[in-house]
Amino acid sequence: MKTVKTVFGPISPEEVGFTDIHDHVWKSGGMEVREDKDFGIENIGKSRDELIRYKKAGGNTLVDMQPIGVGRGINEMKEIAKDTGVNLVAITGFHRGSLYDKAHFVYKYTEDQIFNMVLSEVESGIEENDFCGPFVKHSDVLPGLVKCGSGYYKITPLEEMLIRIAGRVSAKTDIPIGTHTHVGTMGYEQARLLLDAGARPERIMIGHLDRNADFLMHKKVLDLGVYVQYDCVARVKYHPVSDTMDLIKRLSDLGYANRIMIGGDWGRASYLQSYGGEPGFEFIPKYFPDMMREYGISDEVINRIFIENPKEFLAY
Ligand SMILES: [Zn+2]
């Protein structure tokens, strides 16, 4: 039977409920945090409070999208989720290439070696120290999806290899894939690479696409049969909320509602209420469905996007 992998073990897809498909409860260390301290989300108690707010607002499942080598903390995630009632999902795979120092193992090992490393997490559990060595210790947590990514308007040879690895791991195990596009670019190209590597379209979710709120490009990506992930839903510093709403409305009117998912991606301490920021994890469950209704988006579509799509996508 297909299940959704949470940090406390597999659950039935029926238990998934309202889902934030891309967020962050823990980021400690790694290049992103080193370059900008605001990316650090490193307080277990505060992150747990943030999850409790999410649950109170109607949230039920949340995917922490921190992959290998950029500050993922599987043991911290288990502590954070404890007693919150939230199904927290951890992941495997890699981020965009520029977040890995030239000394990192991704630059040293062959494609097959890294493929086997990612596969070992899917089969045996997430490695407790992100394969930083010298010892390998698999936790009892299976990853909920495999990540890959690329930079602004380009896919480097390293990124192409890591994208191919994600596609191959998914082809072998059926694990879903979530990508990082930079400012919403190269999503179509990522999807093509993943499909070429053998991944099935319904296992692929192209991330951050509404950062580049280009209707025709989104339609072209969706016509490959993959999911699009919107996560710039209240970042008015980038664009008005109406840009994302327009995309959801137009695309769902054309029949694409079964391929859209939404995440907060509140990946900075200054976005989290428990760290003194705004608007926090609660924003999406508390306000966004009502905003969608005001925009003329039906309850059926809202239910599809927040509950039915994540339930189908995350189960493997
Ligand atoms: Zn993120």
Boltz pocket constraint, residues with backbone or C-beta under 6 A from the ligand:
constraints:
  - pocket:
      binder: B
      contacts: [[A, 22], [A, 23], [A, 24], [A, 65], [A, 265], [A, 267]]
      max_distance: 6.0
